[in-house]
Amino acid sequence: MAEDPECPAAGAIRLLAMDVDGVLTDGVLYQTSAGEEMKAFHVRDGMGIALARHAGLEVAFVTARASAVVRRRAAELGVRHVLDGVRDKRAALAALVERLGLAAHAVAFIGDDLNDLPAFAACALSIAVADAPPRVREAAMWVTRAPGGRGAIREVVERLLNAQGSLEAAIARYLEASASAEQ
C-alpha cells in the first residue's frame, strides 16, 4: 500500500470511527417544541462513508448522545457499529477494537471537541474537523479543511483511501453496485 507522506499510519487503517455531533453534523442541535430531535447530515459525507465501506473499512459512530436519528442514519449508510450514549469514548473504542480483532494501529478517530480527546489517545490516527476548538486541533495528527457536517468525513475517507491506494477501486465498486441496484 502506498503511504500518505504526511502520516504513515494512514496505510494501516481498517476502522474509521467518528463522533457524530460536530463531525457528521454541523454540531447544531435542533429540537421541536415536542422535544423531537432533528439533525442535518451532508450527502457528501454519506458518500464518503459508502466509499469507505466499499474499500473494506469498518465504520463506527461513537457519540455521547443517544439518538434515534443517528441510529436511523447509520442504518441508511450500512454503518454496523453505533456506540451511542457513550461517556468514555476511549473505553468504548477500545472495546470495539477488541471485538473486531483489530489493533490500535489500525484505527482512526475523527472528533471535534474535548470529549473526543480520550479516543484520540486510543488510536493510531487522530483527526479533528476544521472548526474544532484549538486544543482539539492541536491534539490531532490531521485537521480537515472542511468543517464538521460539511464534507469533513468525505475529505478524510478520500485521503485515507488515496494513502492506501484504494480510492479508485472503491469508486468502481460503488458505481458497479449502484448500477446493479438500478436494474
C-alpha positions in Angstrom: 0.0 0.0 0.0 1.1 3.5 -0.7 1.6 5.6 2.4 0.5 9.1 2.9 3.8 11.0 3.2 2.3 13.2 6.0 1.1 10.2 8.1 2.4 6.7 7.6 -0.3 5.4 9.9 -2.9 6.1 7.1 -2.0 3.0 5.2 -2.8 0.6 8.1 -6.3 2.0 9.0 -9.0 -0.7 9.0 -11.5 1.1 11.3 -12.7 4.6 10.8 -14.5 5.7 13.9 -16.1 9.1 14.5 -18.1 11.3 16.8 -21.4 12.4 15.4 -22.5 15.9 16.6 -19.9 18.4 15.2 -18.3 15.8 12.9 -21.0 14.1 10.9 -23.3 17.1 11.6 -22.5 20.8 11.9 -22.9 20.5 15.7 -26.2 22.4 15.9 -28.9 20.6 17.9 -32.4 21.1 16.6 -35.4 20.2 18.8 -39.1 20.7 18.0 -41.5 22.0 20.7 -42.5 18.4 21.2 -38.9 17.5 22.1 -38.2 15.6 18.9 -34.6 15.8 17.7 -33.6 16.7 14.2 -30.1 16.6 12.6 -28.8 17.6 9.2 -26.3 15.3 7.5 -24.4 16.2 4.4 -24.9 13.8 1.5 -21.2 14.0 0.6 -20.2 12.7 4.0 -22.7 9.8 3.4 -20.9 9.1 0.1 -17.6 9.1 1.9 -18.9 6.5 4.3 -20.2 4.5 1.4 -16.7 4.7 -0.3 -15.1 3.6 3.0 -17.3 0.6 3.2 -16.7 -0.3 -0.5 -13.0 -0.2 0.3 -13.4 -2.7 3.1 -13.1 -0.3 6.0 -15.2 -0.8 9.1 -17.0 2.4 10.1 -18.3 3.3 13.6 -20.1 6.1 15.2 -19.0 6.8 18.8 -21.2 9.5 20.4 -22.1 10.8 23.8 -25.7 11.4 22.8 -28.2 8.5 22.4 -30.2 9.3 19.3 -32.8 7.5 17.2 -31.9 9.9 14.3 -28.3 8.8 14.4 -29.2 5.1 14.5 -31.5 5.6 11.5 -28.8 7.4 9.5 -26.3 4.7 10.4 -28.8 2.1 9.1 -29.2 4.0 5.9 -25.5 4.1 5.4 -24.9 0.5 6.4 -22.8 1.5 9.5 -23.0 -1.6 11.8 -21.2 -0.1 14.8 -23.2 2.6 16.6 -21.9 3.3 20.1 -24.3 5.9 21.4 -24.8 7.3 24.9 -21.1 6.8 25.5 -19.4 8.7 28.2 -16.0 7.1 28.0 -15.1 7.2 24.3 -11.6 5.7 24.9 -13.0 2.6 26.6 -15.9 2.2 24.1 -13.5 2.5 21.2 -11.0 0.0 22.8 -13.8 -2.5 23.4 -14.9 -2.2 19.8 -11.4 -2.6 18.5 -11.0 -5.8 20.6 -14.4 -7.2 19.5 -13.3 -6.6 15.8 -9.9 -8.3 16.5 -8.0 -5.2 15.4 -5.0 -3.4 16.9 -4.9 0.3 17.9 -2.5 0.9 14.9 -5.4 0.1 12.6 -7.8 2.7 14.0 -8.5 6.3 13.0 -10.9 8.5 15.0 -12.5 11.8 13.9 -13.5 14.3 16.6 -14.4 17.8 17.2 -14.4 18.6 21.0 -12.8 17.9 24.3 -14.7 14.7 25.0 -13.1 13.2 21.9 -9.5 13.6 23.2 -9.5 10.3 25.1 -10.5 8.5 21.9 -7.5 10.2 20.1 -5.2 8.6 22.6 -6.7 5.1 21.8 -6.0 5.1 18.1 -3.1 5.5 15.6 -4.6 8.4 13.6 -6.4 11.2 15.4 -8.3 13.6 13.1 -10.0 16.9 14.1 -12.5 18.8 11.9 -11.5 22.3 10.8 -13.9 24.0 13.1 -12.9 22.1 16.3 -11.5 24.2 19.2 -7.8 25.0 19.1 -6.9 22.5 21.8 -8.6 19.6 19.8 -6.9 20.7 16.6 -3.5 20.8 18.3 -4.0 17.3 19.7 -4.9 15.8 16.3 -2.5 14.4 13.8 -4.7 15.6 10.9 -7.0 18.6 10.7 -9.5 18.6 7.9 -10.0 21.6 5.6 -13.8 21.1 5.8 -15.8 21.9 8.9 -17.9 19.2 10.7 -21.1 18.3 8.9 -19.8 20.0 5.7 -17.7 17.3 3.9 -15.1 16.6 6.5 -15.8 12.9 6.5 -15.6 12.7 2.7 -12.3 14.5 2.8 -10.9 12.1 5.4 -12.1 9.0 3.5 -10.7 10.1 0.2 -7.4 11.0 1.9 -7.2 7.6 3.7 -8.1 5.7 0.6 -5.6 7.6 -1.5 -2.9 6.8 1.1 -3.9 3.1 0.8 -4.0 3.1 -3.0 -7.7 2.0 -2.9 -9.8 5.1 -3.8 -10.2 4.3 -7.5 -11.2 0.7 -6.8 -13.7 1.8 -4.1 -15.3 4.2 -6.5 -15.5 1.5 -9.2 -17.1 -0.9 -6.7 -19.6 1.8 -5.6 -20.6 2.6 -9.2 -20.9 -1.1 -10.0 -23.1 -1.7 -7.0 -25.2 1.4 -7.9 -25.7 0.2 -11.4 -26.7 -3.3 -10.3 -29.3 -1.8 -7.8 -30.9 0.2 -10.6 -31.6 -2.9 -12.7 
